[in-house]
Amino acid sequence: MPKLKTSRAAAKRFKKTGTGKLKRMKAYKSHILTKKATKRKRNLRKATLADSANMKAMKRILPYL
């Protein structure tokens, strides 16, 4: 069985939690911040978990994470 390649783009964006779930940062926080409310920008700072619907695809592109 050959080795599987990890998607380096995904590996830089996701970290595994202690229970095996994937942690990610939220989107929409990079530019055009003047029209976004302070509360909205503050909530975008926090990390969140990747959706369970994507787990099958995520396991394929991150086999060793």
ABEGO torsion letter per residue (X at the ends): XBBBBBBAAAAAABBBBAAGBBBBBBBGAABGAAABBAAAAAAAABBBBBBAAAAAAAAAABAAX
